[in-house]
């Protein structure tokens, strides 16, 4: 496929230097995206860059993922209002390994293909670069006037904040420019990609290559993803949506995409999935005809959860979602692992009950009106049963003296009581 044409219809190009498309049409090139290792995991804000690399590789080109071990020690001033905390080397290496594992789900690193992906860390070539060598070999080729003209610098200098812009951050674009130069020299890398806020840093690298090597290098940036309502993409009340399942569970990851607005879903399905154009157009048309079915959101959530986690994780997330919205069964409830189960019923009313009561066996009336006061009286419980509005673990209870024992425990610990359609109460056997 044609890389630039593919990104264009997906809405993933903000700026591109003249000549870049023509170069990629005539030859296979290497291109890179940088990731600052500010955590052990990437979050969904990084996904646009990851998807750019994935499309790049599928178009036959060679993707390079650069871990900014050196630049991560400085902090990029672009779109930032304050200087970033600096990280030590052991922490950076741990973060690098976590990011590698995640990128491996998107990119082919291990094959013998000529365009197999590479992971590099700019700390490896910057750690022995002395300050004097840097300002002599790199600094003299880029003027202060040129650096001051960058929007990321001007924005920070014009802020009323007393923090200002440190020399450390001011030098960031030179360090990033040196990365591009290094990859151009060692891997014939002719393209750097990133978010639109990186345009100034990327063009500094291209300019450095032109001045030092008399070579041609190019920049391509994607739009910064925003939400239709103006709020920040990728943020929830609890913070970032991470790719690491320990930080954001597959269920919560799936729910994030499932809850996407109609306006956002039409854009996200193009940016964050590999679905072909015809499939997306058909999906979008069906969604517009029947938006209440949320077909677009369900497909978006499924594609991303499978890609970032696994099909099994996705299936469990779908099962959990069905249970949350009242469509689950007793069997589907038992399929949930403990973490997902607790996330589905997070915040519901809970009662602790003695496990010994279940081991001996207890009637529904005794359990729900005495052991755990789910109902204020046995009379009210009886009326609920007669009205067919009481379920235990998604199974209707029709007998006031129905016996309950440890065999009903979910994950050997929980009983889900449902009053009416969606009034859930959790009993925890301890």
N, C-alpha and C positions, 0 to 999 in steps of 0.2 A: 504494500500500500504506500501511497505518497504521504509522508509524515506531516508536512505543512498543511496539505489539503485536509487530512484527517483531523488535525487539531483545529483547523478553521471552522469546520461545520459543527464541531463539538463546543465551540465558543471558548477555546482554551488559548487563544493568542491575543495578547494585549499589544505588544510591540515586537517587531522583528526587523533586524538590520537588512538593508537592501543587499541582495546577492546571496543571502542565506539559503533561500529556497532553490535557487539555481544551482548552488554548490551541491546540495543534497540530492538534486535530481540527476546530477552527472557522476557523483562518486559516493562511496560509503565512507562515512566519517565517524569520528568519536566525538561524543558530547557529554557534558556533565551537569549535574545538579548538586549543590552543596546543602548539607544538613548540619546545623549547629547542634552538637550533642549536649543539650541542656537538660536532658533526662534520659533514663534508661530505655525509654520507649518513645516512638513517634506518636503523634496524635493526628486526628483527622485533618488538621490544618496543614499537615505535610503531604496529604494524599495527592494533591494536584501535581506537585513535583514528582512524586513517585509514579503517577499515571503518565506523566510526560515521558519519563524514562522508559516505561513499559511500551508505550506506543513507538518510541524511538527504536527500541530493540526489535519490535515486531516489523518495523519498516526496513530492517536489515542493517541498521546502524549499531554502533558499539556504545552502550551506556556506561558511564562512570558515575558512581555515587561517591561523593567526597564528604567524608566526616571532618567537620571543622575543628579538629583538636586544637590547632593554634588559634584560629579566629574565635573559637569558643572561649579561649582564655582572655580574649579582648572584649568581645561584645559588639555586635553590629548596631550602630546608631539608627539605622533605617527604621522609621515608624515607631521608634522607642522614645519614651519620655524620660527615661532614667538609665543610668549605666548598669549593665548586667553584672551579677556576681561572677567572680572568676573561679575556675574549677582547677583542681589539681590533676596530675597525670593519671594516677590510679583510678580516679573517678571517671575521667574521660575514657579510659580504656574499657571500663565496665560498661559505660554507656554505648561505646562503639559496638561492642559485641551484641548488645541487645538490639541495636538498630540493624546490624547485619542479619540477624535471625528474621527480623520482620521483612526486610527488603527481599530476602530469599523467597518469600511467598509470591513476589511480583516479578522478579527478574531471574534470568538464567545465569547463575554465576559459575556453575560447575561443569558445563559441557565443554567439548573441544571446538565448538563453533567459533569462527573467527570474530563474531560479534558478541561473544560471551561477556557478561557484565563484569566490571571490576569495582572493588571497594578500596578506596585510598583514604589516608588520613594526612591532612596537610601538616600536622605536627611532625611527621616523619622527615619532611624536608625543611621545616622551619626551625626545629629545635637546635640545630648547630649553626644556624645563620646568625652571625654576629651583627650587632646593631650597626657597626661601622660598615660592614660589607653591605648591609641592607640599604642604608641611605646612599651609599656610593653606587651600587649596582642597580637599584630600583628607584630610590627616591629622586635621583637627579633627572630622571626621564619624564616625570610628571610634575607640572608646576602647581604651586599653591593656588594660583588663580583657577586652574582647571578643577582642582579638588573642591574649592570653595563654591564652585558653580553647581555642585550636585544638590539636588533637592533635600536629600537626607541630612546634609550638613547645614544647609540654609535654614531648614525647619528648626533644628535644635538651637542654632545661633540666634534665631529670632524669638525664641520662647522667652517668656518673662521669668521662667524658673531660674533660680539662682544657681542651680546645679551646672548649667552650661554644658559644654562639650569638652571632654578631656582629650588630651593629645593622643591617649591610647585609642580612643574611639575614632578620632580624626584619621588615624593611620590605618583604620580598618580597610578602607578601599584599596590601599596600596598592598596590604597583605593578601586580600582576595584577588587583586590584579596579578600578584606574583603567582598565586595558585594557577590561574589560567595560563600564564607564561610557562610555568613548570610543566603542566600537562600538555601544552602545545609542543614543548621541546621533547618530552619523554614519551608521549603517547600520540603525537600528532593530533591532539584534540583541538578542533576548530570551532566548537560551539559551546557556549555556556547558556543554561536555561535557569529560570527562577521566577519568583513572583514579580509583579510590576514594581514593587518597592525596591527591587534589586537592580533595576535598570542602570542606575548610576554606577554601582559597583562593577557590574558586568562590562559596561562600556569602558570603564577604566582599564580593565584587563585587556580588552580588545585593542585599546589605544597603546598599551604597553607593548603588546606583541608587534604592533605596526612599527613602533619606534625602535624597539630593540632587535627585532628579527626581520623587519621589512616583510612581515607575513600578514596573511588575511585571517581574521578570526571574527566570529559573529555572535550576536546576542539575540535571544528570544525569550520573551517573558509572557506569563499568563496573567489574567486578571486576578486581583485579590478577591476571594470568594466572600460575598456578603449575603445576608438573608433579606428577603423581600420586605420584611418589616423594619429593616434598618439595624437590627441587633446583630451581635457578632456571631459569625459562623463558628460552629464547633464547640461552643461553650454551653454548659448546662448549669443548673443551680449548684451542682456539686463540682463544677470546674471542667477541665478539658475532657474530651472523649478520646481515650487512649486506644492504641492498637494492641497493647498488652492486656491479655485477659485477666491478669491479676489486678490491674488498675481500673479497667472497665470491662465488666463481664460480657460475654457474647450476647446474653439476653438484653442487657442495657444498651449495648452497641446496636443491636437489631431494633430496639425500641426507639433509639434516637432517629434512625432513618425512617422508621414507620410513621413517626410523628411529624415528618416534614410537611410543610404547607404545600398546597397544590401548585402555587406559583414557583416555589423553590424546586419541587420535585422534577418539573419539566427541564430545568437546567442541570440539576444534579445527575439525572439519569444519563446524560450525555458526557458529563465530566468524569464521573466516578465509576462508571462501568465500562466493560468492553463490548457491550451489545452493539451490533451493527446498526447502521442508519435506518434501514427498512424496518427492523424490529422496533426501534425506538419510536419511529413515526407512527407505527400501528398501535403501539402501547399508548402513546400520547393521545391519539384519536379516540381510542376506546375510553380512556380516562376522562377526556373532555365530555364524552357522551354520558358517562355515568360516574362522576367524581366521587359519589358516596361509597362506591365499591373500593376506592383507594388502591386500584390495581397498580398504579405507577409506584406508589410508596411501598407496596408489598414487594414488588419486583426489585426496586432499588435496595430495600433492606436485605432481601435474600441474596442478591448478587454480591453485595459488599460483605455480608457476614460470612458467606462461603469463601470469598477471596481472602479476607483478613484472618478468619479463624478456620472453619472447616464445615463440610456439609453436615456432619453430626451435630456440631454446635448450632448451626442454623436451624436444623430440624427441632432441636430442643427449644430454641428461642421461639420458633413458630408455635410449637405445642404450648409453651408457657403463655404466649400472647392469646391463644384461643381460650385458655383457662381464665386468664385475666378478664376477658370480655364475655365470659359466661358460656362459651361454646365447648368447653372441655368435658371430658368424661372421667370416670374413675380410673380407667386404664391410662389415659394420658397424664393424669395427676401422678400416678405411680412412676411414670417415666422420668420425672424431673429429679435431678440431683438436688442435694440439700441447699447448695448456694442459690441455684436458680429458684427453687421453691420459696426460699425466704425472701428473695428479691420480688417475686410476683406478689407476695402477701405482705410486703413491707408496710408497716404502719397500721395494720389491722389490729383490732382488739385482741388481746392475748390473755390466757389464763394458764397458770401452772397447775398440773394435777399429779398426784402421786402415782408412780408407775405400778406400785403394789395393788392399787385399786383395780387396774386393768388386768393384772396377772390373775386375780381372783375372779374377774368377770363382774361387770356392773351394768345395770339397766340404763337405758337412755334417760329415763325419768330421773334416776339417781344422779347420773353423770352431769346432766345439763341443768338441773335445778338445785342440786345440793353440792356435789363435789366441785363443780365449776358453775357459778351462778350466771350462766348464759341467759337463762330465763328467771324472772323474779319469783315464779311460782310454778308448781307442777300443773296447775290449771291452765296457765298461759301456754306452757309447753304442749299440753294435750290439744289445745285449740290450734296450735301451729301444725301439729301432726295431722289433725282432722282436716285442716285446710290445705294439706299437701304442700306446705311451704317450709319443710325442714329437710335438709340433706346433710349427710355425713360422708365426707370424701366423695362428693358429687353423686351420691346414691340416695334416693328418696327414702325417708323413714316413715313407715306406715303403722308400726306397732309401738305403743307406749312403753312396753316392757322389753323391747328389743335389746338383746344382750351385746355388750361391747367388751372386747378384750384386746390383748396386745396384737392380734393378727391384723387389726385395722390401722396400726401405726404406719405412717408414711415416713420413710427414711428412719424407721425404728424409733421415732420420737414424736411425731406430730399427728394431730387429728384436725381436719378442716371441717368446721361446722358452718353451714350456710342457712341463714334465715331469709326467706323470700328468694329474690333472684340474685342479689349481689351483696347482701350483708354478711360478710365473712368474719368468722371468729376462729382464732387458732388456739388449740389446746396443746400444751407442751408437757409431755410425760417426763418426769424427773425423779 
